[in-house]
Amino acid sequence: MEAKGYIERIDVMFWTIIGLILLFWFVGLILDIIGKLIHILLLVAIVILVFRIGRWISRK
């Protein structure tokens, strides 16, 4: 039972991190702050998302 709760907290943390990275990317894109770093944030978010989806598929 505790393992399920732990996994759910990890999932919430993961989606929060992805959401924040995408939010920062979007705000930076609109306000043209930091230049190329904004696109690096998007790339990081996509890599993390792909890695997470791969782990999710391998669990099934």
C-alpha positions in Angstrom: 0.0 0.0 0.0 2.8 2.4 0.8 4.6 1.8 -2.4 1.5 2.9 -4.4 1.4 6.1 -2.5 5.1 6.7 -3.1 4.7 6.1 -6.8 1.8 8.5 -6.9 3.8 11.2 -5.2 6.7 10.7 -7.7 4.2 11.0 -10.6 2.8 14.3 -9.1 6.3 15.6 -8.7 7.3 14.6 -12.2 4.3 16.3 -13.8 4.9 19.4 -11.6 8.5 19.7 -12.9 7.4 19.2 -16.5 4.7 21.8 -16.1 7.1 24.4 -14.5 9.7 23.9 -17.2 7.1 24.3 -19.9 5.7 27.4 -18.2 9.1 29.0 -17.8 9.8 28.2 -21.5 6.5 29.8 -22.6 7.0 32.9 -20.5 10.6 33.3 -21.7 9.5 32.8 -25.3 6.8 35.5 -25.0 9.0 38.0 -23.1 12.2 37.1 -25.1 14.2 36.6 -21.9 17.4 34.7 -21.8 17.5 33.9 -25.5 18.7 30.4 -26.3 18.3 29.1 -22.8 14.5 29.1 -23.3 14.9 26.5 -26.0 17.2 24.4 -23.9 14.4 24.3 -21.2 12.0 23.0 -23.8 14.5 20.3 -24.9 15.0 19.3 -21.2 11.2 19.0 -20.7 10.8 16.9 -23.8 13.7 14.5 -22.9 12.3 14.0 -19.4 8.9 13.4 -20.8 10.1 10.8 -23.3 12.2 9.1 -20.6 9.2 9.0 -18.3 6.8 7.6 -21.0 9.4 4.9 -21.8 9.5 3.8 -18.1 5.7 3.9 -18.0 5.4 1.7 -21.0 8.0 -0.8 -19.7 6.1 -1.2 -16.4 3.0 -2.5 -18.2 
